[in-house]
Amino acid sequence: MADRVMKIADVALRNVMIPMGKTLTAAQDIDLPRLTALVRDSRYARLPLLDPAGQVTGILNVYDALTDHAPPADKAAVPLVMGEGLSVTDAMYRMQRANAHMAVVADAENKHIGIVTIKDLVEEIVGELEAW
């Protein structure tokens, strides 16, 4: 673990992010019945909402959305967007300051290319966490 801590400042988000194509997402205009069906068998508590161009418009806390009858998009938080070259250390600080559990990773053209969670960043230091 000490070796990971010493090298963490050199690890960029592009190396730890989950690519957008491998991420469970929903359209920004998803309704509650479709959201319920989508997350029924999912283990995720947060879900990126996408516009038609594939850009993240919000991060939805699934539990908040399922306990309210408002449209899911109304419950979504504004996403924290960070560049793919940002170090894991800097990303952790930014996410902590923003109180964000999930952030969007963008390329140089600001195209959203993936997501990263606090868990992903912590695992870069301590290794795989089975129960989070």
N, C-alpha and C positions, 0 to 999 in steps of 0.2 A: 504494500500500500504506500509506503514511503516513496517508492520509485514513481508511482502514479502522481503523487502530490508534487514531486519535483518537476515533472514533465507537463503538468496540467496547463500551465500558462502558454504552452506551445500548441495545444490542441484547439483547432478551429471548429466552429459550429458545423461546418459542412461535413466534418468527420463523425459527428455524433447525432445529427438530425435524422428524423424519420422522413424519407422522401414523400412528397405530397401524394404520389401514386400508391403508396403503401399505407396511407392514413385513412381511417374511417372519417368521412366528411358528409355533410348534407348541404343541399341547396339553401340559400339564404331565405327562400320563401316557403320552406317546409312547414307543413301544418302538424298539429299535435298528433293526430292518428298515424301519420306516416313516420313521425319521429319515434313514437312509441314502438312501432313495428321495427324500425331500424335498430334501436338500441336494446330491444327485448333480450337478445342473447349476447349483448356486448358487455365487455368488462370495463369499458371506458366511462369516466365521469364527465369528461369534457369533449366537445365536438366542434371542430372548425366549421363555420358556415361559409359557403363559397358563392361568389357572384357568377354569372354565366361565363366570365373570362377565366375563372379558376383562381381568382384572388380572394383571400380570406377577408370577410367583412365583419366577422365577429367570432368570439369564442363562447360557446354555449355550455353552461353548467347544466348537464342533463337533469339532475335532481331538481334544480330550480324550475326548469321548463316543465317537468312532469307534474309538479305540484301546483301549477298555476294554469288558468285557462287562457292566458294571454298568448298571442302568437309567439312561437319560440324565438324568432328574431328580436322581439322586443325585450327578451331576457338576456340577450347576448352581450358580452363585454367587448369593448373596443380592443382589438388585438395589439399586443406589443410586437413590433416588427424589428428584427435585428439582422444585420448583414451576415452573410455566410462566412466571412473571414474573421468575425469577432471571436475572441478566445473564450473558452469555456468559463474561465475565471471572471472575465468581464460580463459575460452573459448571466452568470449567477448573481452578480451584484445588481445588474439592471433588473432582473426578474424579481429579486428581493425588494428593491426599492419600489417597483411597480406593483408589488403584491400579486404577481402573475404566476400561475402554476404551469401555464403553457404559453409559448411564444411562437411566432411565425418567423421562419428563416427566409430571407430574400437574397436574390443574386444582385449583381452590380446594376442591372436594369430595373431593380425593384420588383421583379417577378417573384411571386411566392413559390418557393421550391420545396419547402418542408416545414415540419414543426419540431419543436424541442420542448421537453418538459423538465421541470426541476429534477424529477427522478432520473431522467437521462443524464443530466449534468452531474448529479451526486454519484451515479454509478461509474462515471469516469474516474472518480477518486477512490471509491471504496469497493468497486466491483459490483457484480450482479446482485440485485436485491430481489429475493424471491417474493416476499410479502411486503407490499408497500401500502 
